[in-house]
Amino acid sequence: MEPDGITALITGGASGLGLATAKRMLDCGGNVALLDLPSSDGEEIVAGMGGRAKFVAADVTSEQQVLRALDEAAELGPLRALIHCAGRGSPVRTVDRDGNPAPLEVFAEIINLNLVGSFNVLRLAAARMAKNEPLEGDRGVCILTASAAAFEGQIGQIPYAASKAGVHGMTIVAARDLAGRLIRVCTIAPGTFETPLLAARPQELRDSLAAATPHPRRLGKPDEFARLALQIVENPMLNGETIRLDGAIRMGPR
Ligand SMILES: NC(=O)c1ccc[n+]([C@@H]2O[C@H](COP(=O)([O-])OP(=O)(O)OC[C@H]3O[C@@H](n4cnc5c(N)ncnc54)[C@H](O)[C@@H]3O)[C@@H](O)[C@H]2O)c1
């Protein structure tokens, strides 16, 4: 589907990979609803983006808030693309250095945000897309965000890796579930990208991640994620697949 003139909902749209995707979608002629937390910079960001962008405040784990966000997004036009980027990790070891088991609530919180939140947004967005008339063969396209950690989670990433493996796992199932409705589903699994999420980590760690990336030997640029997201929207044969976007990095144990 050509992005020109379509409406996309971009979660986590006020920062990092989501924001870069929103900018590229706007450059390609699309309308964008940036979904992010009310505490984010979403309102100020869209103020500088012109009339084809709108901020819709919501928590991706809330059915009621996402439904309201979808109503607000629909003012830009029927929803054709979902790019779901909202998510984060929380470092915790299965058993800590003092021998204490990891707090279950930390694990449950990250699963709820990254996995339940992904399914919440996916199901609600797809139900809206199912009402669209087909455009170039698709009623809509949904893109989820996993991580290289879905495949090689590092020490301390137990909740994050489990949640992102779940996102990878649901990709083919959702694509099959939604095929009859002419809705495609893909997931992008980024390696290490230069976003505020990573900026919060020590410089030493960021340098080592860049050095561990075979080629190109650097962190990914958010616009490189955006370019793949737009390609998934455009290319009708991309469906049911998790695509690693990682410069061939394979994460070590730590
Ligand atoms: N940056 C990387 O290197 C990297 C690598 C692999 C995977 N990822 C994944 O990519 C996605 C985007 O990461 P990023 O680096 O752009 O992070 P980021 O922190 O820059 O942006 C994430 C955005 O999600 C929003 N958000 C968090 N919880 C939310 C909620 N409950 N409801 C709505 N919005 C919420 C935040 O406010 C923020 O604006 C995440 O799912 C992350 O796990 C990032």
PDBQT file of the ligand as one rigid body, heavy atoms in Angstrom, charges set to zero:
ROOT
HETATM    1  N1  LIG A 301      16.420   1.260  20.823  1.00  0.00    +0.000 N 
HETATM    2  C1  LIG A 301      16.813  -0.001  20.679  1.00  0.00    +0.000 C 
HETATM    3  O1  LIG A 301      18.001  -0.284  20.568  1.00  0.00    +0.000 OA
HETATM    4  C2  LIG A 301      15.797  -1.111  20.625  1.00  0.00    +0.000 A 
HETATM    5  C3  LIG A 301      16.256  -2.403  20.362  1.00  0.00    +0.000 A 
HETATM    6  C4  LIG A 301      15.357  -3.436  20.290  1.00  0.00    +0.000 A 
HETATM    7  C5  LIG A 301      14.009  -3.198  20.494  1.00  0.00    +0.000 A 
HETATM    8  N2  LIG A 301      13.574  -1.939  20.751  1.00  0.00    +0.000 N 
HETATM    9  C6  LIG A 301      12.139  -1.753  20.963  1.00  0.00    +0.000 C 
HETATM   10  O2  LIG A 301      11.684  -0.706  20.130  1.00  0.00    +0.000 OA
HETATM   11  C7  LIG A 301      10.582  -0.059  20.739  1.00  0.00    +0.000 C 
HETATM   12  C8  LIG A 301      10.826   1.446  20.754  1.00  0.00    +0.000 C 
HETATM   13  O3  LIG A 301      11.997   1.679  21.491  1.00  0.00    +0.000 OA
HETATM   14  P1  LIG A 301      12.744   3.092  21.483  1.00  0.00    +0.000 P 
HETATM   15  O4  LIG A 301      14.183   2.789  21.536  1.00  0.00    +0.000 OA
HETATM   16  O5  LIG A 301      12.202   3.957  20.423  1.00  0.00    +0.000 OA
HETATM   17  O6  LIG A 301      12.297   3.602  22.939  1.00  0.00    +0.000 OA
HETATM   18  P2  LIG A 301      11.926   5.061  23.462  1.00  0.00    +0.000 P 
HETATM   19  O7  LIG A 301      12.001   4.950  24.960  1.00  0.00    +0.000 OA
HETATM   20  O8  LIG A 301      12.722   6.106  22.776  1.00  0.00    +0.000 OA
HETATM   21  O9  LIG A 301      10.396   5.210  23.031  1.00  0.00    +0.000 OA
HETATM   22  C9  LIG A 301       9.396   4.397  23.580  1.00  0.00    +0.000 C 
HETATM   23  C10 LIG A 301       8.143   5.229  23.700  1.00  0.00    +0.000 C 
HETATM   24  O10 LIG A 301       7.103   4.362  24.182  1.00  0.00    +0.000 OA
HETATM   25  C11 LIG A 301       6.311   5.114  25.079  1.00  0.00    +0.000 C 
HETATM   26  N3  LIG A 301       5.605   4.238  26.010  1.00  0.00    +0.000 N 
HETATM   27  C12 LIG A 301       6.141   3.490  27.021  1.00  0.00    +0.000 A 
HETATM   28  N4  LIG A 301       5.168   2.850  27.672  1.00  0.00    +0.000 NA
HETATM   29  C13 LIG A 301       4.000   3.184  27.082  1.00  0.00    +0.000 A 
HETATM   30  C14 LIG A 301       2.645   2.840  27.311  1.00  0.00    +0.000 A 
HETATM   31  N5  LIG A 301       2.299   2.028  28.319  1.00  0.00    +0.000 N 
HETATM   32  N6  LIG A 301       1.700   3.357  26.505  1.00  0.00    +0.000 NA
HETATM   33  C15 LIG A 301       2.033   4.201  25.488  1.00  0.00    +0.000 A 
HETATM   34  N7  LIG A 301       3.315   4.564  25.216  1.00  0.00    +0.000 NA
HETATM   35  C16 LIG A 301       4.275   4.058  26.017  1.00  0.00    +0.000 A 
HETATM   36  C17 LIG A 301       7.324   6.006  25.821  1.00  0.00    +0.000 C 
HETATM   37  O11 LIG A 301       6.673   7.115  26.428  1.00  0.00    +0.000 OA
HETATM   38  C18 LIG A 301       8.257   6.395  24.680  1.00  0.00    +0.000 C 
HETATM   39  O12 LIG A 301       7.845   7.611  24.064  1.00  0.00    +0.000 OA
HETATM   40  C19 LIG A 301      10.414  -0.685  22.117  1.00  0.00    +0.000 C 
HETATM   41  O13 LIG A 301       9.400  -1.669  22.054  1.00  0.00    +0.000 OA
HETATM   42  C20 LIG A 301      11.761  -1.340  22.371  1.00  0.00    +0.000 C 
HETATM   43  O14 LIG A 301      11.659  -2.459  23.233  1.00  0.00    +0.000 OA
HETATM   44  C21 LIG A 301      14.437  -0.884  20.832  1.00  0.00    +0.000 A 
ENDROOT
TORSDOF 0
